Amino acid sequence: MKNVTFKYHPDPIKTGAFSTGEVQTCECCGKPTEVWYAGPFYAVDEIEVLCPECIASGSAAKKFNGEFQDSANVDEVSDPEKLDELVHRTPGYTGWQQEYWLAHCDDYCAFQGYVGWKDIVRAGFVDEIEETYDEELVGFPLEDIKECMINDGSMQGYLFQCLHCGKHLLWVDCD
């Protein structure tokens, strides 16, 4: 991904938002690409291949009148430009149900990847998750998450990190 970075999704190849391999043709710019978007894109047209550059510039969202994250399923922040960057210039992630993007310190968090509770324990984030977890928003008691959330399981965790204070936050859904 030639010098393309995403503030709210810093490692989209690692998280699976982009696929790599045989050269494809970007449906937005028409150029060949070895890296293409594999995540959700909410648009009228069914778009199969988008290059990182067309996502980062906003040209894909503009050309196809689409969003990479449903703007109705995000935390609120005070700056509308941050929402525009998130939904129009940031690759999304794939969830079991409707994806939700968390915010902290009045900015959207960076999506870090998919996790189970054991991953959170191994990474040493238990205290942060217990502090930042919003049971009312997410809809699952923390005790159920500790017992049932398994990466690639029926209860899936989505790990985010605040860009300002560095705290980790968790979104959860089920199949």
N, C-alpha and C positions, 0 to 999 in steps of 0.2 A: 504494500500500500504506500506507494511513493509519497512520503512526507504528508500523508493524510492522518490527522489525529481527530479524535472526537472527545470533547470535554466530558460528556456524560456517559461515554462508553469507551473507556481507554484501551481495552484489548478485545476488540470484536472478533478477531480470528480465534483467540483462545475460548471465548464464550460460545462460539459457533454461529454468530450473527453473519459471518462471511464464510463462504466456501472457497476453496482453492483447488487448482488443478488445470484440466484442459481449458484452453483459451475459449472464452465465450464472447459474445458481442453485447455490449451494454445497450439496452433498449432506449436509453435516454440520449446518449451522445453518439452512439453508433460505432464506438471505438472498441477494439479488442481488449479484453481484460482477463488476467489469470486469477483475479480475486473478485468475487461477486457476492451480492447480498443474498442471504438465505433466510432472513427474518421476516416478521410481519410488515406488510405495507398495505395501508387502508386506502384503497382507490377504487374507482368504478372499473377500470380496466384491470385485467389479470396480468401483472408484470412479473416476468420470470428472472430477468438479469439486470442488475444495476451495479455500476462500478462505485467504489468508494468515493471517487472524486465528484461524481454527480450527486451523491448523497450529501457530502460535506459542503458543497457549494449551494445546495438548496434547489438546484435545477431539476432534479428528479421529482421532488415534491411539487414544484411549480408546474412542470410540464404535464404531469399526470394528475394534478389536483389531489394529491394524497398526503397521508401522514404516516410516519414510522411508529408513532405512539398515539393512541387515541387521546385527544386533548381533554376529553371528559374524564379520563381515568388517570389523573395525576394529582399530587398534592398541590396546594396553592402556593405561589410565590408572588412577591409584589411587582416584579419587573416582567412585563409582557414579552420582552425580547428573549428572556430565558425560556419561556414556553415555546416561542417560535423556534429557537435553536433546538430544543428538545424534540418537538414533533416534526419539524421540517428538515433538520440537518444532522440528526443523530440516529444511528441504527438502533432499532428496538431489540427486544429479547422475546423469546417464545415461551409462553406460559401454558399451563393446563387450561385455565379459564381466561378471562380478560386480564391482560397484563396491566399492572399498576406501577407508576413511577413515583418513588418516594422523594421527599425534599427535607432538608434540614438547614438551619442557619439561613433561611430565606433564599435558598438556591436548590436546584435539583441535585440529587446525589449521583455519583458515578456507579453504574452497574458493574459489579465485580464478578458475578457468575452465579451458578446454580449450586446449592448446598443442601446437605442434610444436617441434622443436629450434631452428629459425630464430627462433621467438618468444622463446625463452629467451635466445638470443644477443642479439637486438635489445633485450630488456629489461635486459640486463646481469646476468643471474642465473647465468651459467655456473659461476662459482666456488662459489656457494652450493649449486647442484645437485650439483656434483662432490663437495662436502664432505658433503652430507646424503644422497646417493643410497644406498639399501640394495639392492644387486644381489641378495643372497640372498633378501630379502623380495619384491622386484618380479619377479625371475626373468629379466631381460634384461641382458646386459652393457651397460655405459654406451656403449661404442664402437658397438654396434648401434643404440642409441637416437639417438646423434648422427647416424648415417647414415640411419636409416629412419623416425624419428618425424616425421610430418607432420600438422599440424592437419587434422582431417576425413579423414585417410588411414587406411590399414590398421593402422598402429601409432599409437595416440592417447596423448597426454600429458594428465595432469590435474594442475594446479598448485595447491598448497596453500601457506599461509603461517602460520608459528607466531605465535600471538597474544601471546606473551611476549617472544621474542628477535627476532622479525621475519624469521627465515630462511625461505627458500623450499624446499619439498620437492616431489618429483615421484613420482606414481604413473603406471604405464604399462600398457596392455593392447593386444591385437590382435583384429581381427575374425576 
